[in-house]
Amino acid sequence: MYTDTERCVRAVQSKDARFDGWFFTAVRTTGIYCRPSCPAVPPKVENMTFLPSAAACQQAGFRACKRCRPDTSPGSPEWNARADAVARAMRLIQDGVVDREGVPGLAARLGYSTRQVERQLNAELGAGPLALARAQRAQTARLLIETSELPMGDIAFAAGFSSIRTFNETVREVFALAPGALRLRAEKANRHVPRVPGTISLRLPFRAPLNPDNLFGHLAATAVPGVEEWRSGAYRRTLRLPYGTGVVALTPQPDHIGCQLALTDLRDLTIAISRCRWMLDLDADPEAVDEQLRSDPLLAPLVDKAPGRRVPRTVDAAEFAVRAVLGQQVSTAAARTHAARLVASYGEPVADPDPEGGLTHLFPSPQALAALDPQSLALPASRRATLTTLVGALADGSLPLGIDSDWEAARAQLNAMPGFGPWTTEVIAMRALGDPDAFLPSDLGVRRAAKELGLPSTPAALTARAAGWRPWRAYAVQYLWATDAHPVNHLPV
């Protein structure tokens, strides 16, 4: 995108927010970089240069614009729509892997040498993994400075900086303000905004349009008691994070998602935000998705009626895989009951920061579930075998599921396991791995909707017809499911 100068110039001159996160505008005469929708008067064309990432801008010596705050743009939709090494690397960097494991750890997860990873990221993003991680640390530091009352020293280490000096230098270089000045500006701007003690309040941006109905409806209708709940207009759940635990409350708003985080260790802030954005599919490009699906005349009315549907994902791929097996051939209510029993027996207790809240546990880890007695499960023998085989593979690491998974390799492993058919494999690919082209032609709701619309209703024929929806078939599934009156398709009241 950023190499198409003419298209970038048009986006900047029209202040088109759809391109925020796709590229950044660096202005040579002022030394600042902006998002395309910056409200300031656009600079002269000859003074603009376009770069693919905030890290590339910072590495080139540009500082962030104080008006449009480009560091808070939605992420590039490319990283969630691809499964190549660069996309997987970006998802891991966003999840804090470089800060926790270094560049060698990132390379090892991808199966490449550090030199290969550096070369590929520099070629596509104009910055290596260390520069990308540094840009993310700067953004985390700014969030903590502006939304908490923590001392600056605590913020420096929570954001991942190795020293207070590095923290101060980075903040001044990236934002052209000292940390104290950033906090003062935020206090003046938000003096009338109430703060909840012990929580960090954020606004998660997205590309419009966003239809919250099926997104929050699905999460609320399938919520596992003790782990998730819908309360006071917000979806709340517990989080298992690298350094501790957390509780998040996510509230749909017209132009953002309200996010309140309570963390036991502030070093998890970046990871928690990344996982919430991933779960809500906030970095999607709805314009591109809906345009492709509208090309089918039978799908077009569904898209026009309620554009901007997202794919509800998960914050933990292993958790979702277990829940997918529990949900095989049973109702939503039955699947929740089975999951709640596992949570009560094997989940790790947590404290809900809301005294009126109902969150009590983390969902059990694969290691904890590896100790379960199969005979204690109120499931058919074949389902018990499927679940214990899955849990064993997740616990010993032979089945790696996560944001960095190779989608096709993960499918092959899942399909080779007993009790895994196309539906289970594809729903895991869709909601746990994030493949935007995952498809469920055998799903009863999909087949019923297809028949009502005049689409082919047999799996083979529907798959053939859906070739025209690629690479966005997972989003087509959301539109097809939405024709049903099931609670997963409606925003809870």
N, C-alpha and C positions, 0 to 999 in steps of 0.2 A: 504493500500500500504506500509506504513512505517514499518509494522510488518513483511513483507516478506524480510528478511535481504539479502538473496541471490540475489533477483531481484534488490534491491536497490544498492547493491555493483556493479552489472553489469552496472546499469545505470550511476553510478558515474565514473567507470573506462572507460566507453565509452563516457563520457561527453554528455549524451543524453539530449538535451534541451526539449524533449517532456515531461520529468518528472519534469521540473521546476514548482514549486507550488504544486505538488502532495505530496512531502515530502522535508525535509531539512536534510543535513548532518552536524552533530555536531562532531567536532574533539576534543577528550579529551586532547590530548597533547598540543594543541595550544590555546584552549578555544575559538575558532571561529566556526561559522556555515556558511555553503555555500549552494548554489543551486546545483543540480546534475551536471549541465553543467559548473561548475567553471573551468576556464582555467588553474588553478594552478595544479601542480603535485598531483595526488590523494594520500591521506594519506594511511598508512597501514590499512588493514582491521580491525585489532584488536583495532585500535584507533578510529574507526568510530562508532557513534551511530546515529540512525535515529529517527527523531521527526516529528510530523504531522503539525506543524505550526511554524512560526517565533516567535510567542508569547511563545510557549512552550520552544523554544531554549533560548530566553531571560530570561524566568523565571528560567531556569536551570543554568543561569550564563554565557551563551555563548554570544559573541559579533558578529556583522555582519562582514562578509568578505569584505575587502575594494576593492577586485578585481572584484568579481562577483555580489556584491550588492544584496544579496538574498532578501532584503526587497522589491525590485522592480520586483520580479518574477510575472508572471501571477497568478491570483487566482486559487485555486483548482477548477476543473470543477465539482466536486461533489456537490457544494452548488447550482449550477444552474440546476442540473439534478435531484434533489430530492426535495420533499415537506414535509419532516418530520420536527420535531421541531428543530433539530440541524441545518439543512440547512436553514430553515427560520430565525433562530437566527443569523446565519452568514451573511445572506443578510442584516438583520437589523443592525448588528454591522458595516458592511461595509458602510451602509447608515448613520452612525453617531448617531443612536438612543441612545446608552449608554451615549455618551457625552451630548446629549440634555435632556434625560429623566432618566438616571441612570439605574441600573440593575432592579429596580422595574418596570420601564416603559417598559423595554424589556420583562420582564416576563408577564406583563399585556397584551401586544400585542400578546403574544404566548398562553395565557390562562393557564400558569403554575405558580407555586410558584417560588420565586427566588432560593430556595434551589434545586428544580428540574432542573432548567435551569443550575445552577452551576454544578450540578452533571453530567448532560448529556454532557455539553461542555468539562468538565475535562476528562470524560471517552473517548471521541472521539478525542479531540484536545490537550489534555495535558495542557490546560490552561482554566481559567474561563473567563467570559465576561469582567471583568475589565482588565485582562492581555491582552486580545485580543484587546480591545479598546486602551490600552496603546501602544501596538505595532503599531497600525494604527496612533496614534498621532505622534509617533516618525517618521514614514514615511512621514507624512504630513509636519512635521517640517523640515525634510531634503529637501523636495521639495521646500519649501519656502526659506530656506537658500540658496539653490543652484540656484534658478531661479528668485529670486527677490532681490531688494536692500532695503527691509524693515529693520528697526531696529530690533534687536533680541527680544526686549521686545514685539513688535507688533506681531512678529512671534510666540512667546510663547503662547499668548492668542488666536491668530487666529487658531493655531493647536489644541487648546482645553486644554492646560495645565492650572492649577489653579494658578501657580506662576512661576516666572522666575527661581527660584532656582530649582524647580522640572524639568523644561524644560532643564536647563543646566545639571543636574544630569542624566536625562534620555538619552540625546544625547550622553554624554560621555560614559555612560554604554553600550548603544546599538551599537554605531559606533566607540568607542575607540578614538574619536576625540572631541575636544571642538567645539561648534558651529562656532566660528570664523575660526578655522582651516578647517572645512568643506567648508565654503564659499571660503576660499583662494584656496583650491584644485579645486573647481568648476570654479573659475575665470581663473585659469591657463589652465584648460582643455578646456574652452569654450571662450577663449579670442577673437576668430575670428567669433563667432556666433552672428549675429545681434539680438538685443532685440527690441521688439515692446513695446513702452511705454504704461503702464497701463495694460499689459497682462502678463500672466504666460504661458511660453512655456514648454511643456512636451512631452515625448515620451511614448506612451501607448504600452506595449509589448503584444504579443499574441503567441500562439502556431502555428507554421507553419504546413501545408499550410493554407493560408487565401486567398480566392477568393473574391476580393472586388466588382465584377461586380453587382451581385444581391443585395448585402448589401447596397452599396451607391446608386446604381441605383434605388432601391425601395424607399429609403429615399428622393432622389432628385425628382423622378417622382411624388411622392404623396405629395410633400412639400406644406404647406399651406402658401400662400403669407402673408408676414409680420411677420410670426413666423419662417419660414424655408426658406432656399435658397441654391442653388449651385452656388458658385462664385469662380473663379480662382482656380479650382481644389480642392475645399474644400466644405464639407457640413457644413452649418452654421445654428444655431438655437438659440432661446432664451430659458432661463431656469428659472423656478420658483423654488426657493430654500428656505430652512427653515429660513434663516436670511436675505435674500435679493433676488436679481435677477442676472442673468448672461447671457453672450453670449459666445458660444463655436464655434470654427472652427476646423473641423476634416478632416485631409488630409491623404489618404491612401499612404503608402510608402512600399517598398518591405519587410522590416523587422520590421516595427512598424507603428503605427498610430500617425501622428503628431497632437498635440492638443494645441490649443491656447485658453486660458480662460481669460475672462474679468469679474470680479466679483465685485458687490457693497459691499460685506462683505467677507473678506478672511476666516472667519470661515466656509464658505460653500465649501472650496476647496475640502476636502475629499469627501463630498457628490456629488459634481459636477463630480469628476473623477469617482466615483463609478457608477453614472448613465450613464455616457458616455460609460464606459466599458460594462455595462449591455445592453445598446441600441445596441452596435455593437457586442454583444455576444463574447467578446474577451477572456473570460475564458473557452471557449469550448475546448473539446479534439477532434480535427478533425480526428485524426488517428482512434480513437474508433468508431466515427460516420461512417466514410467512410468504414471502414472494415466491419461493420454490413450491410450497404446498398449494398456493393459489393457482398454480399452473394446471392442476387437476380440477376440472369444472365441478366434480362432485364434492371435492373437499373445500373448494373456495367459499361456499356459504358459511361453513363452520368457522373458517379463519376470519371472515369478515364480521361475523357475529361477535366474536370475542378474541381479538388478536393478542399476541404476546404471551401465549401459554409457555410455561417453562416445564422442564422435567424435574420432578421432585427427587432429589438424590439422598445421600446419607452422609453422616460425619465419620462413619466407621465401616469400611467395606466388609470386614470379617463379621461384624454384627449383622449387617444386612444379609449376608449369605446364609447365616444361621436362621434368620427370620424368614428368608425365602423358602427354606426347606420346611420350616414349621407351617408355612402357609400353603403348602402343596395340597390342592384338592379339598380345602376347607374354607369356611367363611372368614371374613375379616375378624369377626368377633371371636371365633375359635382360635385363630392365629394369635390374637392378642392374649387370650387366656393361656395358651401354651407358653408364650414368651414370658408372661408375668410370673408363671411358676418357676421358670428358670432363673429369673431375676431374683425372686424371693429366696431361692435356695443357694444360688451361686454368685449373685451380684455383690459388688462392694458398696457398703453403705456410704452415703454422703449426706451432708447437711444442706437443706434448702435455705438460701438466704432470705426467702420470703416466708414469714411465719405462717402465712395462710396457704402456702404452696403445698403441692403433693408429691414433690420429687424426693425420692428416698435412696435410690441406688444408681450405680453405673451398670450398664448392661454387662453381663459376665464376659470376661476375656476368653479366648480360645483355650488358654492354659488352665483357667478355672473350670471350663466346661469339659476338659479332657478327663476330669476326675468323676464325672457324673455316672450314675448307675443307669444303663439303658432301660432296665426293667422298671425304673421309677417314672418313665415317660408314658403318658397316656396316649401313645401313638401306635399305629400298626407296626408289626415287626419290621417290615421292609423300610418304613420311614425312620425307625430307630436306627437301623443299620446305616441308612444314608446320612443321618445326622452325626452319628459317632465317627463315621469315616471322614466326613467333612471336617469336623472339629479336630480330629487327629492330624489331618493334613495342614490345617491352619496353625495348630499349636506347634508342630515341629518345623514349620517353615517350608515344607515341600510344596505348598500351594500359596504363593505370595499374591495376595489381593490388595490393591491399593491404588492411589491416584497415579502411580508410576507404572502400573501394569501394562504389559503389551496385550492389547485386547484380544487378538487372535490366539496368542499363546495361552492366555487364561481360559478362553472358550474351550480350547482343545483339552486342557487339563480337567475342566469341569465336566465336559461331555464324557470323559473317560471314567468318571466316578459312578458307582452304582446308584441308581435312583435319580440321576440327573438327565432330564429330557430337555428338549428345545426351550420350553417355557421357562423353566428354572434358570437355565444358562443365560437366556436373553434378558430376563428381568434383572439378573445380577449384573450383566454387561451394561444395561441401561442405567440402573439406579446406584450401583456400587462403583462400577468402573468408569461411568460417564460417557460411554460410547453414544454419540448422538444419532447413530444409524442403527442402533439395536432395534429389533422388530419382533413382535409377538403375534404372528398370524394365526396361531392356534388358540389364543386367549378368547374365552367365551364372550367377554364384553366387546372386544375388537370385532369378532365375527358377527355379533348381533348388530352392532352399529353399521358395519359394512353392508349387511343385508338391507337394513332400513334405508341406506343411502343409495342403494342400487349398485354398490361395488361388489366384486366377486366375494363370496363368503367362505369358500374352501381355502385352506392354508396355501396350497400350491398356486391357485389362481390369484389369490390376494397378494402373495409375494411377487408374482410376475407383474401385477398392476402397480405395486408399490415401488418398482424400480425407478419410476419417474419421480418419486419423492426423495430419493437419495441426494445428499447424505444426511437427511433430517428425518428419517423414519421414526425415531423415538418421539419426536414432536408430533408427528402424525398420529401416533398412538394416543397422545394426550388429547388431541382434538376428537378422536373417535370415542375414547372413553367418556368424554364430556357430554355425549348425547344421552347418557344414562342418568337416572335420578339418584344414583348411589351417593352417599354422603361424601365420598372421596372427591367428588366433583364440585363441592360447594363450600364456600368460606363459612366456617362455623359462626353461629350467632352469639 
